[in-house]
Amino acid sequence: MIYPQEVIEEVRASNDIIEVVSRYVALTNRGGNHFGLCPFHNEKTPSFSVNATKQMYHCFGCGAGGNVISFVMQIENYNFLDALKFLADRINYTLPVANASDNAKSKENLRLRKVLQEIHVAAARFYHANLQNADLAESAAVRQYLAERGISAKIVKKFGLGFSLEDWDKLYKHLQEQKFNVEDMLKSGLVAVNKNGGYYDRFRNRLMFPIIDVDNNVLGFGGRIIEPKESQTEQIKPTETHTAKYINSSESPIFSKGRLLYGINAARKAQLQNGVQKDIIIVEGYMDVIALHQAGFPQTVGVLGTALTSQHCRLLKRINCNAVILLFDRDTAGLKAMYKAIPILLNEGIKVRCLQVTEDVKDPDEYIKKYGASGFVRLLQQAKNHASFRIDLLAKSFDINDSEQRVTFTQQAARVLADINSPIETNVYVQETAEFTGLSENAILTEVVSQRKQNFSTDKPPKERQNMRQNSRNSAVNNAANNSKKNNAAFIKARKGLLNLLVLYPQLAAKIKETLPLEDLGDIVAIKILQLTYQNSEQNITAAPASIISQFETLEEQQQAADLLKNINDFESLYPQPQIAEKALHHMSGTIKKVITQTQAFAMQEDSGDFSALGRILVGRS
C-alpha cells in the first residue's frame, strides 16, 4: 500500500457508510439495517442492505459487498487509491506523500489540473456570453443556426453552448484579464503560439460545445465552424488547418477523447433522478446527443469523433451502465465504427444492442426532426442483439438462393456466433440462422465450434499454445488439493467459521497458530485474513470487519473478504464468550486439517496409483 494502514483506517472510519451510500441509493431503515434498491443490478424489491454498526454493505441479490471504500470503488469504477482520495477529499483530509520530491510533483500536478479546469470554466463562460450577447453581430448567425436546427434556449443553457469569436486572440486576452499565466494557457490547449511567437485562440468563429465529465468539470471543447473566412493576415496565421467542420480540444493533462463521452454528466443525472435503469444510447455527434436529450432521451451520450475505447466502457460503468444501444450514423463509417465498438463493450461486460435509423435519414438528429419523440420510441423497440444485428447485415450481402453464397454466408455468420460465450444465446442464433438458410442446426453449430477452435489456434503462436496446454495440465495437477478443498462444503464452512471467531476473539489465535499454517486455508484472501488475526493477536488488537476489508486493494478481494465476514454477528451470538468460541475453534481447525490430509492422500494415489499410500496417510502413518 502507498499509504500506511493507519491513514487508510482513519479515512475509512471518518466516512460513515450510510451517508456515502445515501448519495447514490435511497435507503430505508428497517430493524437496524438500511435497505434500498441495489445500484449494481436491476431489481424491483430492495435487497441491498447497509449496516451502520458494521459499516458494511451487502446485496442479497447479486452478492456485492464490502466497506465504504469498496462501495466507492464499485459505484464510481475507481481503483483503491482513487476511492481513498475521493473519501479523503469528502472529509477534507490531506493524504500524506512519500517524500519531498513526490510532494512537490504531486502539488504541481494538482495545481495544474485545478488551474486548467478553472481556465476551461472561464472559457466556457466567455463563449456562452458571446452567444447570448444580442449586441454581438457575429453571434447572430450562430443563434439563427441553432434556431433552424430546432435547439431551444433551455437546451442551449443546459449544455452551456457558446460561440468563439472570429478574432484571433479574444479568448487569450480574456484569460489574461482573468490573471491566468500564458504557460498554463498553452497547456490547456485553448491557446497556441505561432512560429513568430504570437499567441492565438485555437477555436475561432465556431459554435462551441463544452465537454463536461461525469463530475461536472469542464475539461475540453468541441467546435463546429459556421462561416470559415480567409481574412487573417499571413503574419499571424498558424500552420494548422482551421477549416475542418468539427475540431476538438487538443490532448492535455485533463482532456483525452478516448476517456470522455459527450453528455455523460446529464446521462448520469437522469439515471439517478429517475431511479430506473435504462440502456445508455451511444451516438456519434454532438447534435445527435443534444437532439435526443431535447426530445426526452437524456440517457444519450456521444463519442468525440474517435473510436469507442475500453476507457469509455469503464466510464459507462461509473454511471452503473450495464447495457447500451449503439446508434451510429447510417453510412459506411458509422457501420464500421459500430462493428469495432461491439467487442470492446462485450469484453468489459456491457450488453450490446444495435440500431440504425431508417434509410430516409442519415442520423438520429434528422430522425427526431422527421418522426418526433414518439417515432424514436418505436425505433428503439427495434434494437437488436449485436449478434442478430451483424447476421442480418451479412444476409443483405448474399443471395441465399445461390448455394455457394449460402455456404459463405453461413461460414461468416458462424464467425459472429463464435464470439458469443453463452450457450443459450448461441443456440438461439443457430436456430435463427438454420431457419434462414435451410441448413441443419447441427451443421451450423459444428461450424461455430470449428471457428472457436480456429480462433484459439490463431490467437497464440504454436509454441505458446503448446506451453499453454502443458501449463494447464500442470496447474490442474498442482492445484488438485486446492480445487478439492474449495469444493468441499465442510472445509468452506470450517474456514469461514474459524476466520470469524478469530476476528471476534484474536486472543485465541495463539491456540492454533502453531498447528494451522497460513497456506492451509488455500485461498489468498482467507490466508491474509488469518495472517492479520495472528498479527492482531500478538499486538492485542481487535479489528472490525470493515477495517480488515481495507487491507485489500482490489474490489474483487474486498468483496471476497466481505463475503467471508458478513455473518460475523451470527457467530458472535452463537459463541458469545471466548471460552465457548475456543472449543468451536479447535473443532473447525481439526476439520480443515482432516480435509487437507484426505486431499493429499487422494492426490498421491492419483499420481502414483499406489492405493496403499492412501491407507497409510489416512491412519496417520507415512
C-alpha positions in Angstrom: 0.0 0.0 0.0 1.2 3.5 -0.8 -0.3 4.8 2.5 0.1 3.5 6.0 -2.7 1.3 7.2 -3.4 3.8 10.0 -4.1 6.5 7.3 -6.4 4.2 5.4 -8.3 3.3 8.5 -8.7 6.9 9.6 -10.2 7.8 6.2 -12.5 4.8 6.2 -13.7 5.3 9.8 -14.3 9.0 9.2 -16.7 8.3 6.3 -20.0 6.9 7.6 -21.1 4.3 5.1 -24.8 5.3 5.4 -24.0 8.9 4.5 -21.9 7.9 1.5 -24.3 5.2 0.1 -27.2 7.6 0.6 -25.7 9.8 -2.1 -26.5 7.1 -4.6 -29.2 4.9 -3.1 -32.5 5.8 -1.4 -32.2 3.9 1.9 -34.9 3.0 4.4 -34.1 2.0 8.0 -35.6 -1.4 8.9 -34.7 -3.1 12.1 -31.2 -1.5 12.4 -30.2 -2.2 8.8 -30.8 0.2 5.9 -32.3 -1.2 2.7 -32.6 0.1 -0.8 -32.6 -0.9 -4.5 -29.2 -2.3 -5.4 -27.2 0.1 -7.6 -25.2 -2.7 -9.1 -28.0 -4.8 -10.7 -31.6 -4.3 -11.8 -34.2 -5.2 -9.1 -37.8 -4.2 -8.1 -37.6 -5.3 -4.5 -34.9 -3.9 -2.3 -32.2 -6.5 -1.4 -29.3 -4.1 -0.9 -28.5 -3.8 2.9 -26.2 -1.4 4.7 -25.3 -2.0 8.3 -24.3 1.1 10.2 -22.8 -0.8 13.1 -20.5 -3.0 11.0 -20.0 -0.2 8.4 -20.5 -2.8 5.6 -22.9 -3.3 2.8 -24.3 -6.5 1.2 -26.7 -7.2 -1.6 -28.6 -10.4 -1.2 -29.4 -10.4 -4.9 -26.1 -10.0 -6.7 -23.7 -10.7 -3.8 -21.9 -7.3 -3.9 -20.5 -6.4 -0.6 -17.7 -4.6 1.3 -17.0 -1.4 3.3 -17.2 2.2 2.3 -14.0 2.1 0.2 -15.4 -1.0 -1.6 -18.6 0.8 -2.3 -16.9 3.9 -3.8 -14.6 1.6 -5.9 -17.7 -0.2 -7.3 -20.1 2.6 -7.8 -17.5 5.0 -9.3 -15.4 2.4 -11.0 -12.4 3.7 -9.1 -9.2 1.8 -8.1 -8.3 1.7 -4.5 -6.2 4.9 -4.4 -8.8 6.9 -6.3 -11.5 5.7 -3.9 -9.4 6.6 -0.9 -8.6 10.1 -2.3 -12.3 10.6 -3.1 -13.2 9.8 0.5 -10.3 11.8 1.9 -11.5 14.9 -0.1 -15.0 14.3 1.2 -13.9 14.9 4.8 -11.1 17.5 3.9 -8.4 15.0 4.9 -5.0 15.6 3.4 -3.3 12.4 2.5 0.5 12.2 3.1 3.0 11.8 0.3 6.1 9.6 0.3 8.8 12.2 0.2 9.6 15.8 -0.5 10.2 15.2 -4.2 7.0 13.3 -4.6 5.2 16.0 -2.6 6.4 18.8 -4.9 5.5 16.9 -8.0 2.1 15.9 -6.6 1.4 19.5 -5.6 2.3 20.8 -9.1 0.1 18.2 -10.8 -2.8 19.1 -8.5 -2.2 22.8 -9.1 -2.0 22.4 -12.9 -5.2 20.2 -13.1 -7.1 22.7 -10.9 -5.9 25.7 -13.0 -6.7 24.0 -16.3 -10.2 23.3 -15.0 -10.5 27.0 -14.0 -9.3 28.1 -17.4 -11.9 25.9 -19.1 -14.7 27.2 -16.9 -13.6 30.8 -17.7 -13.5 29.9 -21.4 -17.0 28.2 -21.3 -18.5 31.3 -19.6 -16.8 33.6 -22.2 -18.1 31.5 -25.1 -21.6 31.3 -23.6 -21.7 35.0 -23.0 -20.7 35.7 -26.6 -23.6 33.5 -27.9 -26.1 35.2 -25.6 -24.9 38.7 -26.4 -27.6 40.2 -28.7 -25.5 43.2 -29.4 -22.7 41.0 -30.9 -23.4 40.9 -34.6 -21.1 37.9 -35.2 -23.1 35.6 -32.9 -26.4 36.3 -34.7 -25.6 33.7 -37.4 -24.9 31.1 -34.7 -28.2 31.8 -32.9 -30.0 31.6 -36.3 -28.3 28.3 -37.0 -29.4 26.8 -33.6 -33.0 28.1 -34.2 -33.0 26.4 -37.6 -31.8 23.2 -36.0 -34.7 23.4 -33.5 -32.5 23.8 -30.4 -34.3 25.5 -27.6 -32.9 28.2 -25.3 -33.3 25.7 -22.4 -31.1 23.2 -24.1 -28.6 25.9 -25.0 -28.3 26.7 -21.3 -28.3 23.0 -20.2 -25.3 22.2 -22.4 -23.6 25.5 -22.0 -23.4 26.1 -25.7 -21.3 29.1 -26.8 -19.5 30.9 -29.6 -15.8 31.6 -30.2 -15.3 34.9 -31.9 -13.6 35.2 -35.3 -10.8 37.4 -33.9 -7.5 35.6 -33.4 -6.9 36.3 -29.7 -10.1 37.3 -28.0 -10.0 34.4 -25.6 -6.3 34.8 -25.0 -6.8 38.4 -23.9 -9.8 37.5 -21.8 -7.8 34.8 -19.9 -5.0 37.4 -19.4 -7.6 39.7 -17.8 -8.6 36.8 -15.6 -4.9 36.6 -14.4 -4.0 33.2 -15.9 -0.4 32.9 -16.9 0.5 32.1 -20.5 2.3 28.8 -19.7 -1.0 27.4 -18.2 -3.0 28.7 -21.2 -0.7 26.9 -23.6 -1.0 23.7 -21.5 -4.8 24.0 -21.7 -4.7 23.7 -25.5 -7.1 26.6 -25.8 -4.3 29.0 -26.7 -1.4 28.2 -29.1 1.7 30.0 -30.3 2.8 30.6 -33.9 6.3 30.5 -35.3 6.7 34.2 -34.7 5.9 33.9 -31.0 2.4 35.3 -31.3 -0.4 33.8 -29.2 -3.8 32.9 -30.8 -7.0 31.1 -29.9 -7.4 27.5 -31.1 -11.2 27.9 -31.6 -12.4 30.8 -33.8 -15.7 31.5 -35.3 -17.2 28.3 -34.1 -20.3 27.0 -32.2 -18.8 25.7 -29.0 -19.8 22.6 -27.2 -18.2 22.3 -23.7 -17.2 18.8 -22.9 -18.1 18.0 -19.3 -17.0 15.0 -17.3 -19.1 12.8 -15.1 -18.3 15.0 -12.1 -19.5 18.2 -13.9 -16.0 19.5 -14.6 -15.4 21.3 -18.0 -12.4 19.5 -19.5 -12.4 20.5 -23.1 -14.5 21.7 -26.1 -15.8 20.7 -29.5 -16.2 23.4 -32.1 -18.3 23.5 -35.2 -17.4 26.0 -37.9 -20.1 28.4 -39.0 -18.6 30.6 -41.7 -14.9 29.9 -42.5 -13.2 33.1 -43.6 -9.8 33.9 -45.0 -9.4 37.5 -43.7 -6.5 36.8 -41.4 -3.0 38.0 -42.4 -0.1 35.7 -43.2 1.9 37.3 -40.4 -0.2 35.7 -37.6 -1.9 32.8 -39.5 -1.0 29.5 -37.9 0.2 26.5 -39.8 -2.7 24.2 -38.7 -5.7 23.8 -40.9 -8.6 25.8 -39.4 -11.4 24.9 -41.8 -12.4 21.4 -40.5 -16.1 21.2 -39.8 -15.6 20.0 -36.3 -12.5 20.1 -34.1 -11.9 19.1 -30.5 -9.6 20.3 -27.8 -6.1 19.0 -28.2 -4.9 16.4 -25.7 -4.0 17.9 -22.3 -3.4 16.8 -18.7 -7.2 16.9 -18.2 -8.6 16.2 -21.7 -8.5 12.9 -23.7 -11.0 12.0 -26.4 -10.7 8.3 -25.5 -11.7 8.9 -21.9 -14.7 11.2 -22.3 -18.2 10.9 -23.6 -20.3 14.0 -24.5 -23.4 14.3 -22.3 -22.2 11.8 -19.7 -22.9 14.2 -16.8 -26.5 14.7 -17.9 -27.0 11.0 -18.6 -25.8 10.2 -15.1 -28.1 12.8 -13.5 -31.0 11.4 -15.4 -30.4 7.9 -14.2 -30.1 9.0 -10.6 -33.3 11.1 -10.8 -35.5 8.6 -12.5 -34.3 5.6 -10.4 -35.0 3.4 -13.4 -32.1 1.6 -15.1 -32.2 2.4 -18.8 -29.9 1.3 -21.6 -27.5 4.1 -22.5 -27.8 5.2 -26.1 -24.4 5.9 -27.7 -24.4 8.1 -30.8 -21.6 9.8 -32.8 -22.3 13.6 -33.0 -22.8 16.5 -30.6 -26.0 17.5 -32.3 -27.3 13.9 -32.1 -26.8 14.0 -28.3 -28.5 17.4 -27.9 -31.4 16.5 -30.2 -32.2 13.3 -28.3 -31.9 15.0 -24.9 -34.3 17.7 -26.0 -36.7 15.0 -27.2 -36.8 13.3 -23.8 -34.0 10.8 -24.0 -31.4 12.1 -21.5 -29.7 8.6 -21.4 -27.8 9.5 -24.5 -24.0 10.1 -24.8 -21.7 10.7 -27.7 -18.2 9.7 -28.7 -15.9 12.6 -29.5 -15.0 11.9 -33.1 -13.0 8.8 -32.1 -13.5 5.1 -31.8 -15.1 3.7 -28.7 -12.4 2.6 -26.2 -12.2 0.4 -23.1 -11.8 3.6 -21.1 -15.2 4.7 -22.4 -16.6 1.5 -21.1 -15.2 2.0 -17.7 -16.7 5.5 -17.7 -20.1 4.0 -18.5 -19.7 1.6 -15.6 -19.2 4.6 -13.3 -22.8 5.6 -14.0 -24.0 2.0 -13.4 -24.5 1.2 -17.1 -24.6 -2.5 -17.9 -26.3 -2.3 -21.3 -26.1 0.0 -24.3 -27.8 0.7 -27.6 -25.3 1.6 -30.4 -26.9 4.1 -32.8 -24.3 5.5 -35.2 -24.8 7.3 -38.4 -26.3 5.4 -41.3 -23.2 5.3 -43.5 -20.2 3.0 -44.1 -18.1 4.9 -41.5 -20.8 4.6 -38.9 -21.3 0.9 -39.6 -17.6 0.2 -39.3 -17.4 2.1 -36.0 -20.3 0.1 -34.6 -18.7 -3.2 -35.6 -15.4 -2.1 -33.8 -17.3 -1.0 -30.7 -19.2 -4.3 -30.1 -16.3 -6.5 -29.0 -14.9 -3.7 -26.8 -18.1 -3.3 -24.9 -18.6 -7.1 -24.6 -15.1 -7.5 -23.2 -15.9 -5.0 -20.5 -19.1 -6.9 -19.6 -21.6 -4.5 -21.1 -24.5 -5.9 -23.0 -24.9 -4.5 -26.6 -27.9 -3.9 -28.8 -27.6 -2.2 -32.2 -29.8 0.1 -34.1 -29.9 2.1 -37.3 -32.1 5.0 -38.3 -34.3 4.5 -41.3 -33.0 4.8 -44.9 -34.7 8.2 -45.5 -32.5 10.0 -42.9 -28.8 10.0 -42.2 -28.5 10.4 -38.4 -30.6 10.4 -35.1 -30.9 14.2 -35.2 -32.6 14.1 -38.6 -34.8 11.2 -37.4 -36.0 13.1 -34.4 -36.9 16.1 -36.6 -38.8 14.0 -39.0 -40.6 11.5 -36.8 -40.5 13.1 -33.3 -40.1 11.5 -29.9 -42.9 9.0 -30.4 -41.3 7.8 -33.6 -38.0 7.4 -31.8 -39.6 5.3 -29.1 -40.9 2.9 -31.8 -37.4 2.9 -33.3 -35.8 1.9 -30.0 -38.1 -1.1 -29.8 -36.4 -2.4 -33.0 -32.9 -2.5 -31.4 -31.4 -6.0 -31.9 -28.9 -8.0 -30.1 -25.4 -7.4 -31.5 -25.2 -10.9 -33.0 -28.6 -10.8 -34.6 -27.8 -7.3 -36.0 -24.5 -8.4 -37.6 -26.0 -11.6 -39.1 -28.9 -9.5 -40.5 -26.4 -7.2 -42.2 -24.5 -10.1 -43.5 -27.6 -11.6 -45.0 -28.2 -8.4 -47.1 -24.9 -9.0 -48.8 -25.6 -12.6 -50.0 -28.1 -14.3 -52.3 -29.2 -17.2 -50.0 -30.8 -18.9 -53.1 -27.3 -19.4 -54.5 -25.7 -22.5 -52.9 -22.2 -21.1 -52.9 -23.2 -17.8 -51.4 -25.4 -19.6 -48.8 -22.3 -21.5 -47.7 -20.2 -18.4 -47.5 -22.9 -16.5 -45.5 -23.2 -19.4 -43.1 -19.4 -19.5 -42.5 -19.3 -15.8 -41.8 -22.4 -16.0 -39.5 -20.6 -18.8 -37.6 -17.7 -16.4 -37.0 -20.1 -14.0 -35.4 -21.6 -16.7 -33.2 -18.2 -18.0 -32.2 -17.7 -14.8 -30.2 -20.8 -15.5 -28.0 -19.9 -17.1 -24.7 -23.5 -18.0 -23.6 -24.6 -21.5 -24.9 -28.2 -20.4 -24.7 -27.6 -17.3 -26.9 -25.6 -19.4 -29.3 -28.4 -21.9 -29.6 -31.0 -19.2 -30.3 -29.0 -17.6 -33.1 -28.0 -21.0 -34.5 -31.8 -21.8 -34.8 -32.5 -18.4 -36.5 -29.6 -19.0 -38.9 -30.8 -22.5 -39.7 -34.3 -21.3 -40.4 -33.0 -18.5 -42.7 -30.5 -20.7 -44.7 -32.4 -24.0 -44.6 -29.3 -25.8 -43.2 -29.4 -28.0 -40.2 -28.8 -26.6 -36.8 -26.2 -29.4 -36.2 -24.2 -28.4 -39.2 -24.2 -24.7 -38.2 -23.3 -25.5 -34.6 -20.4 -27.7 -35.9 -19.1 -24.7 -37.9 -19.4 -22.4 -34.9 -17.3 -24.9 -32.8 -14.8 -25.1 -35.6 -14.5 -21.3 -35.7 -13.9 -21.2 -32.0 -11.1 -23.8 -32.3 -9.6 -21.8 -35.1 -9.8 -18.6 -33.1 -7.9 -20.3 -30.3 -5.3 -21.7 -32.6 -4.6 -18.4 -34.4 -4.7 -16.2 -31.2 -1.4 -17.6 -30.0 1.8 -18.8 -31.8 2.3 -22.6 -31.9 5.0 -22.7 -29.1 2.8 -20.5 -26.8 -0.2 -22.8 -27.5 1.9 -25.9 -26.6 3.1 -24.2 -23.4 -0.5 -23.2 -22.5 -1.7 -26.8 -22.8 1.2 -28.1 -20.7 0.8 -25.3 -18.1 -2.9 -26.1 -17.9 -2.2 -29.8 -17.2 0.5 -28.9 -14.6 -1.8 -26.4 -13.0 -4.6 -28.9 -12.7 -2.2 -31.4 -11.0 -0.6 -28.9 -8.7 -3.9 -27.3 -7.7 -5.8 -30.6 -7.2 -5.7 -30.2 -3.5 -6.9 -26.6 -3.6 -9.7 -27.4 -6.0 -10.9 -30.2 -3.8 -10.8 -28.0 -0.7 -12.7 -25.3 -2.4 -15.4 -27.7 -3.4 -15.6 -29.3 0.0 -18.6 -27.9 1.9 -17.1 -28.9 5.3 -13.8 -27.2 4.6 -15.5 -24.0 3.4 -17.8 -23.9 6.4 -15.0 -24.6 8.8 -12.7 -22.0 7.2 -15.4 -19.3 7.4 -16.3 -20.1 11.0 -12.6 -20.1 12.0 -11.9 -16.7 10.5 -15.0 -15.1 12.0 -14.1 -16.4 15.5 -10.5 -15.2 15.2 -11.7 -11.7 14.1 -14.0 -11.7 17.1 -11.5 -13.1 19.6 -8.0 -12.6 18.2 -6.5 -13.7 21.6 -7.5 -17.2 20.6 -5.1 -17.2 17.6 -2.2 -18.3 19.8 -4.2 -21.6 20.5 -4.0 -22.7 16.8 -1.1 -20.7 15.3 1.5 -23.5 15.6 -0.8 -26.2 14.2 -2.5 -24.3 11.4 -0.1 -22.8 8.8 -1.4 -19.9 6.7 -1.3 -21.9 3.5 -3.8 -24.5 4.8 -6.6 -22.1 4.1 -5.9 -22.5 0.4 -7.3 -19.0 -0.7 -5.2 -15.8 -0.8 -8.0 -13.7 0.8 -8.6 -16.2 3.6 -4.9 -16.6 4.1 -4.4 -12.8 4.5 -7.3 -12.5 7.0 -5.8 -15.4 9.0 -2.4 -13.7 8.9 -4.0 -10.4 10.1 -5.6 -12.2 13.0 -2.3 -13.7 14.0 -0.7 -10.2 13.9 -3.6 -8.7 15.9 -3.2 -11.4 18.5 0.4 -10.5 19.0 -0.4 -6.8 19.3 -3.6 -7.4 21.4 -5.7 -5.6 18.8 -9.3 -6.4 17.9 -10.1 -5.1 14.3 -13.6 -4.6 12.9 -14.5 -6.5 9.7 -14.8 -3.2 7.8 -11.2 -2.4 8.9 -9.9 -5.8 7.7 -11.6 -5.3 4.3 -9.5 -2.1 3.8 -6.4 -4.3 3.9 -7.2 -5.4 0.3 -6.7 -3.2 -2.7 -8.7 -4.8 -5.4 -12.5 -4.7 -5.4 -12.7 -8.5 -6.0 -10.6 -9.3 -2.9 -12.5 -6.8 -0.8 -15.8 -8.5 -1.8 -14.4 -11.9 -1.1 -13.3 -10.7 2.4 -16.7 -9.1 3.0 -18.4 -12.4 2.0 -16.3 -14.3 4.5 -17.1 -11.9 7.3 -20.6 -10.8 6.5 -22.3 -13.1 9.1 -19.9 -12.2 12.0 -22.9 -11.1 14.1 -24.3 -14.6 13.9 -21.1 -16.1 15.1 -21.0 -13.6 18.0 -24.5 -14.7 19.0 -23.6 -18.4 18.8 -20.3 -18.0 20.6 -20.7 -15.0 23.0 -17.6 -15.8 25.1 -14.0 -16.7 24.2 -14.2 -19.9 26.2 -17.2 -21.2 24.2 -15.6 -20.0 20.9 -12.3 -21.8 21.7 -13.9 -25.2 21.6 -15.5 -24.5 18.3 -12.3 -23.1 17.0 -10.4 -26.3 17.7 -13.1 -28.3 16.0 -13.0 -26.1 12.9 -9.2 -26.2 12.8 -9.4 -30.0 13.0 -11.9 -30.2 10.2 -9.6 -28.1 7.9 -6.6 -30.4 8.7 -8.7 -33.5 8.1 -9.8 -32.4 4.7 -6.3 -31.4 3.8 -5.0 -34.8 4.8 -7.6 -36.6 2.8 -7.0 -34.4 -0.2 -3.3 -35.1 -0.1 -3.9 -38.8 0.1 -6.2 -38.9 -2.9 -3.7 -36.7 -4.9 -0.9 -39.1 -4.1 -3.0 -42.1 -5.1 -4.0 -40.4 -8.4 -0.4 -39.6 -9.3 1.2 -42.9 -8.3 -1.6 -45.4 -8.5 -0.5 -46.6 -5.0 -3.7 -47.3 -3.1 -1.6 -48.4 -0.1 -0.3 -44.8 0.3 -3.9 -43.7 0.7 -4.4 -46.0 3.6 -1.2 -45.1 5.4 -1.9 -41.3 5.3 -5.5 -41.7 6.4 -4.4 -43.6 9.5 -1.6 -41.2 10.2 1.4 -43.4 9.1 4.0 -42.5 6.4 
